[in-house]
Each structure stands twice: as C-alpha cells, then as structure tokens.
Amino acid sequence: MAYDIKAWLDREGSPRLEILDAESGTLRMAWDAREHRSQAIKSLFHELMLLSLRDQLVDSTGVSPPR
C-alpha cells in the first residue's frame, strides 16, 4: 500500500504528521506532539505500528478491520 506523508510544525512549533492513502486520499493516521516529548514519540511509534498491522490484516484477509 502506498502512502502520502505530510509532516510540519504547527504555529506553536509542535511537530505534526498525517499519513494518507495514496490512492484514495483517505487519512489513515494523524499525530501531533502535544504531550511530553518522550511520550509523544512513543505515541507516534504506537500509531505507526497499528497502521502497519491494519495493512497486514487487509492484505492477508481482504477485509478492513474496524477502526
């Protein structure tokens, strides 16, 4: 599955990230670092892992899991 990744700093200088499905343009994941820095990074990796697992489920079963 292909993705478009958008990353930027908001007005307060906090990092933000959006991952979109390249074919449909559907937002697959949104993240911001409003939490303490180390917690925000853990949160980002957690969300990326979930996105990866969802894709693996779809690839192996052909059925999209509920969000």
Phi and psi in degrees as a GROMACS rama.xvg file:
@    title "Ramachandran Plot"
@    xaxis  label "Phi"
@    yaxis  label "Psi"
@TYPE xy
-97.979  146.685  ALA-2
-129.367  150.919  TYR-3
-103.543  130.318  ASP-4
-115.17  125.812  ILE-5
-115.386  125.89  LYS-6
-132.585  137.864  ALA-7
-160.309  171.514  TRP-8
-104.121  133.917  LEU-9
-78.1891  -176.173  ASP-10
-61.0786  -27.7858  ARG-11
-87.9001  -1.4742  GLU-12
87.8151  9.88888  GLY-13
-83.4329  136.773  SER-14
-68.9074  145.265  PRO-15
-135.026  153.142  ARG-16
-147.057  136.932  LEU-17
-130.626  137.494  GLU-18
-119.081  123.745  ILE-19
-117.803  145.26  LEU-20
-65.1512  124.692  ASP-21
-65.2781  -31.9502  ALA-22
-78.9979  -47.7331  GLU-23
-97.8526  -19.0441  SER-24
79.7884  6.52964  GLY-25
-69.7523  134.415  THR-26
-69.8761  119.695  LEU-27
-97.1567  -30.6929  ARG-28
-157.822  139.063  MET-29
-129.596  139.945  ALA-30
-144.833  144.118  TRP-31
-140.465  161.061  ASP-32
-107.509  54.7211  ALA-33
-78.307  -17.1078  ARG-34
-81.8818  177.501  GLU-35
-54.6325  143.783  HIS-36
-52.0589  -50.6116  ARG-37
-66.8172  -36.3404  SER-38
-67.384  -37.3643  GLN-39
-64.5923  -39.6433  ALA-40
-68.0714  -41.0575  ILE-41
-60.7003  -41.1891  LYS-42
-62.2237  -42.3772  SER-43
-60.2517  -49.1727  LEU-44
-65.624  -34.6587  PHE-45
-60.8121  -48.0072  HIS-46
-64.2522  -38.9935  GLU-47
-65.4488  -38.4156  LEU-48
-64.5949  -43.7956  MET-49
-61.5771  -41.6313  LEU-50
-61.1892  -43.7764  LEU-51
-62.8579  -43.5463  SER-52
-65.1982  -40.179  LEU-53
-58.6569  -44.2951  ARG-54
-63.7016  -39.9135  ASP-55
-64.2673  -39.3029  GLN-56
-63.2355  -43.8236  LEU-57
-63.7502  -42.9502  VAL-58
-63.1204  -38.0372  ASP-59
-85.9708  -28.1908  SER-60
-111.2  -22.8207  THR-61
79.0576  3.40397  GLY-62
-117.303  130.638  VAL-63
-76.7197  128.407  SER-64
-73.2874  156.075  PRO-65
-65.5788  152.741  PRO-66
